[in-house]
Amino acid sequence: MGIEDRAKATGKNIEGKIQEGLGKVTGDPGDQAAGKAKQAEAQVRHGTEDVKDKAREARDDARDAMD
């Protein structure tokens, strides 16, 4: 499920960049803030996936060491 979650996070990041840009063009600070919040959420999601990947790698390394 990692690839799907990373794709969703990337989509959220792009959505946030567009919303932030639109807010800058229209002068709407609410859109700018919401866009930045979406980008931050995407960054957290990517970080979560990184942690999951490292945990899987550590588990696999531990299994290999036991063999």
Biopython code that builds the backbone (N, CA, C, O; Angstrom):
import numpy as np
from Bio.PDB.StructureBuilder import StructureBuilder

atoms = [
    (1, "MET", "N", (0.823, -1.193, 0.000)),
    (1, "MET", "CA", (0.000, 0.000, 0.000)),
    (1, "MET", "C", (0.863, 1.250, 0.000)),
    (1, "MET", "O", (0.332, 2.355, -0.109)),
    (2, "GLY", "N", (2.155, 1.112, 0.116)),
    (2, "GLY", "CA", (3.046, 2.256, 0.186)),
    (2, "GLY", "C", (3.028, 3.121, -1.056)),
    (2, "GLY", "O", (3.024, 4.349, -0.959)),
    (3, "ILE", "N", (3.016, 2.496, -2.221)),
    (3, "ILE", "CA", (3.028, 3.276, -3.460)),
    (3, "ILE", "C", (1.746, 4.081, -3.589)),
    (3, "ILE", "O", (1.772, 5.239, -4.007)),
    (4, "GLU", "N", (0.625, 3.467, -3.231)),
    (4, "GLU", "CA", (-0.658, 4.168, -3.309)),
    (4, "GLU", "C", (-0.677, 5.363, -2.354)),
    (4, "GLU", "O", (-1.145, 6.445, -2.712)),
    (5, "ASP", "N", (-0.169, 5.160, -1.143)),
    (5, "ASP", "CA", (-0.133, 6.244, -0.157)),
    (5, "ASP", "C", (0.802, 7.369, -0.605)),
    (5, "ASP", "O", (0.498, 8.547, -0.415)),
    (6, "ARG", "N", (1.934, 7.003, -1.197)),
    (6, "ARG", "CA", (2.857, 8.028, -1.698)),
    (6, "ARG", "C", (2.219, 8.810, -2.851)),
    (6, "ARG", "O", (2.398, 10.024, -2.952)),
    (7, "ALA", "N", (1.484, 8.123, -3.711)),
    (7, "ALA", "CA", (0.809, 8.801, -4.823)),
    (7, "ALA", "C", (-0.235, 9.784, -4.299)),
    (7, "ALA", "O", (-0.358, 10.897, -4.810)),
    (8, "LYS", "N", (-0.984, 9.369, -3.280)),
    (8, "LYS", "CA", (-1.972, 10.268, -2.685)),
    (8, "LYS", "C", (-1.295, 11.489, -2.064)),
    (8, "LYS", "O", (-1.785, 12.611, -2.192)),
    (9, "ALA", "N", (-0.181, 11.264, -1.400)),
    (9, "ALA", "CA", (0.550, 12.374, -0.781)),
    (9, "ALA", "C", (1.077, 13.331, -1.839)),
    (9, "ALA", "O", (1.039, 14.548, -1.658)),
    (10, "THR", "N", (1.566, 12.781, -2.941)),
    (10, "THR", "CA", (2.055, 13.631, -4.036)),
    (10, "THR", "C", (0.904, 14.440, -4.626)),
    (10, "THR", "O", (1.062, 15.623, -4.927)),
    (11, "GLY", "N", (-0.243, 13.808, -4.789)),
    (11, "GLY", "CA", (-1.419, 14.523, -5.288)),
    (11, "GLY", "C", (-1.829, 15.640, -4.351)),
    (11, "GLY", "O", (-2.176, 16.733, -4.797)),
    (12, "LYS", "N", (-1.790, 15.374, -3.057)),
    (12, "LYS", "CA", (-2.148, 16.394, -2.058)),
    (12, "LYS", "C", (-1.162, 17.556, -2.117)),
    (12, "LYS", "O", (-1.556, 18.713, -1.974)),
    (13, "ASN", "N", (0.117, 17.252, -2.327)),
    (13, "ASN", "CA", (1.135, 18.294, -2.431)),
    (13, "ASN", "C", (0.872, 19.186, -3.647)),
    (13, "ASN", "O", (0.931, 20.412, -3.558)),
    (14, "ILE", "N", (0.584, 18.551, -4.776)),
    (14, "ILE", "CA", (0.303, 19.317, -6.000)),
    (14, "ILE", "C", (-0.940, 20.174, -5.809)),
    (14, "ILE", "O", (-0.964, 21.343, -6.194)),
    (15, "GLU", "N", (-1.966, 19.587, -5.216)),
    (15, "GLU", "CA", (-3.197, 20.325, -4.940)),
    (15, "GLU", "C", (-2.900, 21.545, -4.062)),
    (15, "GLU", "O", (-3.427, 22.632, -4.297)),
    (16, "GLY", "N", (-2.057, 21.350, -3.057)),
    (16, "GLY", "CA", (-1.695, 22.452, -2.167)),
    (16, "GLY", "C", (-0.928, 23.550, -2.880)),
    (16, "GLY", "O", (-1.163, 24.735, -2.645)),
    (17, "LYS", "N", (-0.004, 23.150, -3.759)),
    (17, "LYS", "CA", (0.766, 24.155, -4.507)),
    (17, "LYS", "C", (-0.149, 24.982, -5.406)),
    (17, "LYS", "O", (0.002, 26.199, -5.515)),
    (18, "ILE", "N", (-1.093, 24.306, -6.044)),
    (18, "ILE", "CA", (-2.035, 25.020, -6.919)),
    (18, "ILE", "C", (-2.891, 25.974, -6.101)),
    (18, "ILE", "O", (-3.079, 27.130, -6.481)),
    (19, "GLN", "N", (-3.409, 25.491, -4.977)),
    (19, "GLN", "CA", (-4.254, 26.346, -4.144)),
    (19, "GLN", "C", (-3.473, 27.532, -3.592)),
    (19, "GLN", "O", (-3.985, 28.650, -3.552)),
    (20, "GLU", "N", (-2.252, 27.294, -3.174)),
    (20, "GLU", "CA", (-1.427, 28.399, -2.668)),
    (20, "GLU", "C", (-1.169, 29.414, -3.785)),
    (20, "GLU", "O", (-1.271, 30.621, -3.568)),
    (21, "GLY", "N", (-0.836, 28.921, -4.974)),
    (21, "GLY", "CA", (-0.598, 29.813, -6.108)),
    (21, "GLY", "C", (-1.834, 30.615, -6.468)),
    (21, "GLY", "O", (-1.743, 31.810, -6.749)),
    (22, "LEU", "N", (-2.984, 29.966, -6.463)),
    (22, "LEU", "CA", (-4.231, 30.658, -6.757)),
    (22, "LEU", "C", (-4.487, 31.748, -5.716)),
    (22, "LEU", "O", (-4.925, 32.849, -6.048)),
    (23, "GLY", "N", (-4.207, 31.424, -4.460)),
    (23, "GLY", "CA", (-4.377, 32.413, -3.393)),
    (23, "GLY", "C", (-3.474, 33.617, -3.577)),
    (23, "GLY", "O", (-3.862, 34.746, -3.278)),
    (24, "LYS", "N", (-2.250, 33.370, -4.077)),
    (24, "LYS", "CA", (-1.336, 34.490, -4.332)),
    (24, "LYS", "C", (-1.845, 35.360, -5.474)),
    (24, "LYS", "O", (-1.779, 36.587, -5.409)),
    (25, "VAL", "N", (-2.353, 34.714, -6.516)),
    (25, "VAL", "CA", (-2.849, 35.460, -7.680)),
    (25, "VAL", "C", (-4.076, 36.287, -7.314)),
    (25, "VAL", "O", (-4.203, 37.441, -7.724)),
    (26, "THR", "N", (-4.981, 35.685, -6.538)),
    (26, "THR", "CA", (-6.220, 36.385, -6.185)),
    (26, "THR", "C", (-6.086, 37.249, -4.941)),
    (26, "THR", "O", (-6.980, 38.032, -4.620)),
    (27, "GLY", "N", (-4.956, 37.103, -4.237)),
    (27, "GLY", "CA", (-4.764, 37.867, -3.013)),
    (27, "GLY", "C", (-5.554, 37.318, -1.839)),
    (27, "GLY", "O", (-5.832, 38.046, -0.886)),
    (28, "ASP", "N", (-5.917, 36.045, -1.894)),
    (28, "ASP", "CA", (-6.709, 35.420, -0.836)),
    (28, "ASP", "C", (-5.789, 34.701, 0.143)),
    (28, "ASP", "O", (-5.280, 33.624, -0.167)),
    (29, "PRO", "N", (-5.567, 35.282, 1.324)),
    (29, "PRO", "CA", (-4.679, 34.643, 2.294)),
    (29, "PRO", "C", (-5.225, 33.310, 2.810)),
    (29, "PRO", "O", (-4.453, 32.448, 3.231)),
    (30, "GLY", "N", (-6.539, 33.135, 2.779)),
    (30, "GLY", "CA", (-7.132, 31.870, 3.210)),
    (30, "GLY", "C", (-6.732, 30.725, 2.296)),
    (30, "GLY", "O", (-6.378, 29.642, 2.762)),
    (31, "ASP", "N", (-6.790, 30.972, 0.987)),
    (31, "ASP", "CA", (-6.363, 29.952, 0.022)),
    (31, "ASP", "C", (-4.867, 29.683, 0.148)),
    (31, "ASP", "O", (-4.428, 28.536, 0.057)),
    (32, "GLN", "N", (-4.090, 30.733, 0.357)),
    (32, "GLN", "CA", (-2.646, 30.549, 0.526)),
    (32, "GLN", "C", (-2.361, 29.653, 1.732)),
    (32, "GLN", "O", (-1.554, 28.727, 1.649)),
    (33, "ALA", "N", (-3.020, 29.930, 2.838)),
    (33, "ALA", "CA", (-2.811, 29.147, 4.063)),
    (33, "ALA", "C", (-3.292, 27.711, 3.887)),
    (33, "ALA", "O", (-2.622, 26.774, 4.320)),
    (34, "ALA", "N", (-4.448, 27.535, 3.255)),
    (34, "ALA", "CA", (-4.971, 26.184, 3.039)),
    (34, "ALA", "C", (-4.038, 25.393, 2.127)),
    (34, "ALA", "O", (-3.819, 24.201, 2.345)),
    (35, "GLY", "N", (-3.493, 26.048, 1.114)),
    (35, "GLY", "CA", (-2.554, 25.381, 0.215)),
    (35, "GLY", "C", (-1.287, 24.953, 0.936)),
    (35, "GLY", "O", (-0.785, 23.849, 0.725)),
    (36, "LYS", "N", (-0.779, 25.825, 1.782)),
    (36, "LYS", "CA", (0.420, 25.481, 2.556)),
    (36, "LYS", "C", (0.130, 24.340, 3.532)),
    (36, "LYS", "O", (0.986, 23.486, 3.765)),
    (37, "ALA", "N", (-1.067, 24.327, 4.097)),
    (37, "ALA", "CA", (-1.449, 23.258, 5.021)),
    (37, "ALA", "C", (-1.500, 21.915, 4.293)),
    (37, "ALA", "O", (-1.060, 20.898, 4.830)),
    (38, "LYS", "N", (-2.029, 21.913, 3.088)),
    (38, "LYS", "CA", (-2.074, 20.675, 2.302)),
    (38, "LYS", "C", (-0.668, 20.187, 1.971)),
    (38, "LYS", "O", (-0.402, 18.985, 1.985)),
    (39, "GLN", "N", (0.217, 21.114, 1.678)),
    (39, "GLN", "CA", (1.602, 20.733, 1.392)),
    (39, "GLN", "C", (2.273, 20.142, 2.634)),
    (39, "GLN", "O", (3.035, 19.179, 2.540)),
    (40, "ALA", "N", (1.985, 20.721, 3.779)),
    (40, "ALA", "CA", (2.547, 20.207, 5.032)),
    (40, "ALA", "C", (2.000, 18.810, 5.324)),
    (40, "ALA", "O", (2.735, 17.930, 5.772)),
    (41, "GLU", "N", (0.720, 18.617, 5.071)),
    (41, "GLU", "CA", (0.111, 17.295, 5.276)),
    (41, "GLU", "C", (0.780, 16.263, 4.371)),
    (41, "GLU", "O", (1.062, 15.143, 4.798)),
    (42, "ALA", "N", (1.028, 16.642, 3.132)),
    (42, "ALA", "CA", (1.689, 15.733, 2.192)),
    (42, "ALA", "C", (3.093, 15.385, 2.676)),
    (42, "ALA", "O", (3.529, 14.240, 2.559)),
    (43, "GLN", "N", (3.784, 16.356, 3.207)),
    (43, "GLN", "CA", (5.139, 16.122, 3.711)),
    (43, "GLN", "C", (5.115, 15.128, 4.876)),
    (43, "GLN", "O", (5.987, 14.265, 4.977)),
    (44, "VAL", "N", (4.127, 15.252, 5.741)),
    (44, "VAL", "CA", (3.991, 14.329, 6.872)),
    (44, "VAL", "C", (3.679, 12.922, 6.352)),
    (44, "VAL", "O", (4.231, 11.936, 6.841)),
    (45, "ARG", "N", (2.797, 12.839, 5.362)),
    (45, "ARG", "CA", (2.461, 11.527, 4.796)),
    (45, "ARG", "C", (3.699, 10.863, 4.182)),
    (45, "ARG", "O", (3.919, 9.665, 4.361)),
    (46, "HIS", "N", (4.498, 11.644, 3.463)),
    (46, "HIS", "CA", (5.730, 11.089, 2.891)),
    (46, "HIS", "C", (6.673, 10.631, 4.003)),
    (46, "HIS", "O", (7.301, 9.579, 3.887)),
    (47, "GLY", "N", (6.773, 11.401, 5.060)),
    (47, "GLY", "CA", (7.623, 11.031, 6.189)),
    (47, "GLY", "C", (7.156, 9.731, 6.833)),
    (47, "GLY", "O", (7.970, 8.885, 7.204)),
    (48, "THR", "N", (5.853, 9.578, 6.961)),
    (48, "THR", "CA", (5.293, 8.352, 7.515)),
    (48, "THR", "C", (5.666, 7.157, 6.650)),
    (48, "THR", "O", (6.039, 6.103, 7.165)),
    (49, "GLU", "N", (5.566, 7.322, 5.340)),
    (49, "GLU", "CA", (5.932, 6.237, 4.431)),
    (49, "GLU", "C", (7.422, 5.923, 4.517)),
    (49, "GLU", "O", (7.818, 4.762, 4.413)),
    (50, "ASP", "N", (8.244, 6.942, 4.706)),
    (50, "ASP", "CA", (9.683, 6.716, 4.872)),
    (50, "ASP", "C", (9.963, 5.860, 6.111)),
    (50, "ASP", "O", (10.786, 4.946, 6.076)),
    (51, "VAL", "N", (9.261, 6.174, 7.204)),
    (51, "VAL", "CA", (9.432, 5.411, 8.444)),
    (51, "VAL", "C", (8.998, 3.964, 8.226)),
    (51, "VAL", "O", (9.683, 3.039, 8.663)),
    (52, "LYS", "N", (7.868, 3.765, 7.555)),
    (52, "LYS", "CA", (7.401, 2.404, 7.279)),
    (52, "LYS", "C", (8.428, 1.641, 6.444)),
    (52, "LYS", "O", (8.706, 0.472, 6.710)),
    (53, "ASP", "N", (8.986, 2.302, 5.442)),
    (53, "ASP", "CA", (9.995, 1.661, 4.592)),
    (53, "ASP", "C", (11.219, 1.247, 5.411)),
    (53, "ASP", "O", (11.733, 0.140, 5.251)),
    (54, "LYS", "N", (11.682, 2.136, 6.285)),
    (54, "LYS", "CA", (12.854, 1.826, 7.122)),
    (54, "LYS", "C", (12.553, 0.659, 8.065)),
    (54, "LYS", "O", (13.414, -0.189, 8.298)),
    (55, "ALA", "N", (11.339, 0.614, 8.605)),
    (55, "ALA", "CA", (10.960, -0.482, 9.498)),
    (55, "ALA", "C", (10.943, -1.806, 8.736)),
    (55, "ALA", "O", (11.399, -2.829, 9.249)),
    (56, "ARG", "N", (10.419, -1.782, 7.516)),
    (56, "ARG", "CA", (10.417, -3.001, 6.697)),
    (56, "ARG", "C", (11.842, -3.453, 6.387)),
    (56, "ARG", "O", (12.156, -4.641, 6.452)),
    (57, "GLU", "N", (12.694, -2.495, 6.051)),
    (57, "GLU", "CA", (14.090, -2.828, 5.750)),
    (57, "GLU", "C", (14.778, -3.438, 6.972)),
    (57, "GLU", "O", (15.510, -4.421, 6.852)),
    (58, "ALA", "N", (14.541, -2.853, 8.144)),
    (58, "ALA", "CA", (15.158, -3.375, 9.367)),
    (58, "ALA", "C", (14.648, -4.776, 9.659)),
    (58, "ALA", "O", (15.419, -5.654, 10.045)),
    (59, "ARG", "N", (13.345, -4.986, 9.475)),
    (59, "ARG", "CA", (12.775, -6.319, 9.699)),
    (59, "ARG", "C", (13.395, -7.330, 8.738)),
    (59, "ARG", "O", (13.773, -8.430, 9.140)),
    (60, "ASP", "N", (13.498, -6.949, 7.464)),
    (60, "ASP", "CA", (14.065, -7.858, 6.467)),
    (60, "ASP", "C", (15.541, -8.143, 6.768)),
    (60, "ASP", "O", (15.987, -9.282, 6.629)),
    (61, "ASP", "N", (16.291, -7.136, 7.172)),
    (61, "ASP", "CA", (17.694, -7.331, 7.522)),
    (61, "ASP", "C", (17.831, -8.272, 8.720)),
    (61, "ASP", "O", (18.723, -9.120, 8.751)),
    (62, "ALA", "N", (16.945, -8.116, 9.702)),
    (62, "ALA", "CA", (16.979, -8.977, 10.880)),
    (62, "ALA", "C", (16.664, -10.427, 10.497)),
    (62, "ALA", "O", (17.283, -11.360, 11.008)),
    (63, "ARG", "N", (15.707, -10.602, 9.603)),
    (63, "ARG", "CA", (15.372, -11.950, 9.135)),
    (63, "ARG", "C", (16.547, -12.579, 8.379)),
    (63, "ARG", "O", (16.863, -13.756, 8.552)),
    (64, "ASP", "N", (17.185, -11.756, 7.535)),
    (64, "ASP", "CA", (18.329, -12.265, 6.775)),
    (64, "ASP", "C", (19.466, -12.660, 7.719)),
    (64, "ASP", "O", (20.153, -13.651, 7.473)),
    (65, "ALA", "N", (19.665, -11.918, 8.766)),
    (65, "ALA", "CA", (20.734, -12.207, 9.722)),
    (65, "ALA", "C", (20.456, -13.504, 10.489)),
    (65, "ALA", "O", (21.383, -14.191, 10.917)),
    (66, "MET", "N", (19.193, -13.825, 10.655)),
    (66, "MET", "CA", (18.826, -15.041, 11.385)),
    (66, "MET", "C", (18.988, -16.298, 10.525)),
    (66, "MET", "O", (19.097, -17.404, 11.054)),
    (67, "ASP", "N", (19.003, -16.128, 9.217)),
    (67, "ASP", "CA", (19.116, -17.279, 8.302)),
    (67, "ASP", "C", (20.492, -17.798, 8.203)),
    (67, "ASP", "O", (20.738, -18.759, 7.475)),
]
sb = StructureBuilder()
sb.init_structure("model")
sb.init_model(0)
sb.init_chain("A")
sb.init_seg("    ")
for serial, (resi, resn, name, xyz) in enumerate(atoms, 1):
    if name == "N":
        sb.init_residue(resn, " ", resi, " ")
    sb.init_atom(name, np.array(xyz, "f"), 0.0, 1.0, " ", f" {name:<3s}", serial, name[0])
structure = sb.get_structure()
